């Protein structure tokens, strides 16, 4: 038996089934045959599901960076913003157009 906070359970449908409805049907048949007891079916927008998702513990990374600038942005958006910042800083440092380097990387232009 699986403890309340024990193991992961991975459910997969049959191979080559592209329809999630057909895959779900096959998964439910497997669960019924395994001795699991069907308790309820819920829609994804059910208030109980929404409440549970809100109460779910956030990942340690998300929690650690919650108050950091750009934390709510995607990694691409953060990268684009930081690139613009680096270009702006470099253009201010090297107004003469010199080919000096910052660290080991040439300054972006």
C-alpha contacts under 8 A as a table, 3 or more apart, distances in Angstrom:
res1	aa1	res2	aa2	distance
2	X	5	X	7.99
2	X	6	X	5.92
2	X	7	X	6.18
3	X	6	X	4.61
3	X	7	X	7.09
11	X	27	X	6.70
12	X	23	X	7.47
12	X	27	X	6.59
13	X	17	X	7.27
13	X	22	X	7.99
13	X	23	X	4.46
13	X	24	X	6.72
13	X	26	X	5.97
13	X	27	X	5.64
14	X	17	X	5.98
14	X	23	X	6.39
14	X	26	X	7.06
17	X	20	X	7.69
17	X	22	X	6.98
17	X	23	X	6.40
18	X	22	X	7.96
18	X	23	X	7.76
19	X	22	X	5.38
19	X	23	X	6.32
20	X	23	X	4.92
20	X	24	X	5.90
21	X	24	X	5.11
21	X	25	X	6.27
22	X	25	X	5.10
22	X	26	X	6.39
23	X	26	X	5.18
23	X	27	X	6.17
24	X	27	X	5.00
24	X	28	X	6.08
25	X	28	X	5.23
25	X	29	X	6.29
26	X	29	X	5.13
26	X	30	X	6.33
27	X	30	X	5.08
27	X	31	X	6.27
28	X	31	X	5.03
28	X	32	X	6.12
29	X	32	X	5.10
29	X	33	X	6.20
30	X	33	X	5.14
30	X	34	X	6.19
31	X	34	X	5.03
31	X	35	X	6.82
31	X	36	X	5.63
31	X	37	X	7.92
32	X	35	X	5.87
32	X	36	X	5.80
32	X	37	X	6.87
32	X	38	X	7.45
33	X	36	X	7.53
42	X	46	X	6.34
42	X	49	X	7.90
43	X	46	X	5.25
44	X	49	X	6.44
44	X	50	X	7.84
45	X	49	X	6.68
45	X	50	X	6.55
46	X	49	X	5.35
46	X	50	X	6.42
47	X	50	X	4.96
47	X	51	X	5.99
48	X	51	X	5.13
48	X	52	X	6.14
49	X	52	X	5.12
49	X	53	X	6.19
50	X	53	X	5.16
50	X	54	X	6.29
51	X	54	X	5.15
51	X	55	X	6.27
52	X	55	X	5.10
52	X	56	X	6.13
53	X	56	X	5.11
58	X	62	X	6.30
58	X	63	X	6.18
59	X	62	X	5.23
59	X	63	X	6.21
60	X	63	X	5.07
60	X	64	X	5.94
61	X	64	X	5.09
61	X	65	X	6.24
62	X	65	X	5.40
62	X	66	X	5.77
62	X	71	X	7.96
63	X	66	X	5.14
64	X	67	X	7.87
65	X	68	X	5.10
65	X	71	X	6.05
66	X	71	X	5.97
66	X	72	X	7.77
67	X	71	X	6.87
68	X	71	X	5.38
70	X	73	X	5.24
70	X	78	X	6.23
71	X	74	X	7.97
73	X	76	X	7.99
73	X	77	X	5.84
73	X	78	X	6.09
74	X	77	X	5.15
74	X	78	X	6.21
75	X	78	X	5.08
75	X	79	X	6.06
76	X	79	X	5.01
76	X	80	X	6.10
77	X	80	X	5.09
77	X	81	X	6.16
78	X	81	X	5.14
78	X	82	X	6.11
79	X	82	X	5.11
79	X	83	X	6.01
80	X	83	X	5.09
80	X	84	X	6.28
81	X	84	X	5.19
81	X	85	X	6.25
82	X	85	X	4.92
82	X	86	X	6.08
83	X	86	X	5.05
83	X	87	X	6.15
84	X	87	X	5.13
84	X	88	X	6.12
85	X	88	X	5.11
85	X	89	X	6.11
86	X	89	X	5.06
86	X	90	X	5.99
86	X	108	X	7.19
87	X	90	X	5.09
87	X	91	X	6.05
87	X	107	X	7.47
87	X	108	X	5.58
87	X	109	X	5.78
88	X	91	X	5.26
88	X	92	X	6.33
89	X	92	X	5.13
89	X	93	X	6.22
90	X	93	X	4.98
90	X	94	X	5.90
90	X	107	X	5.91
90	X	108	X	6.86
90	X	109	X	7.40
91	X	94	X	5.29
91	X	95	X	5.63
91	X	109	X	7.11
92	X	95	X	5.73
94	X	97	X	5.54
94	X	98	X	6.11
94	X	100	X	7.84
95	X	98	X	7.68
99	X	106	X	7.32
99	X	107	X	7.84
100	X	106	X	6.94
100	X	107	X	7.46
101	X	104	X	6.42
101	X	105	X	5.92
101	X	106	X	4.53
101	X	107	X	5.81
102	X	105	X	5.78
102	X	106	X	6.11
102	X	107	X	6.17
103	X	106	X	7.89
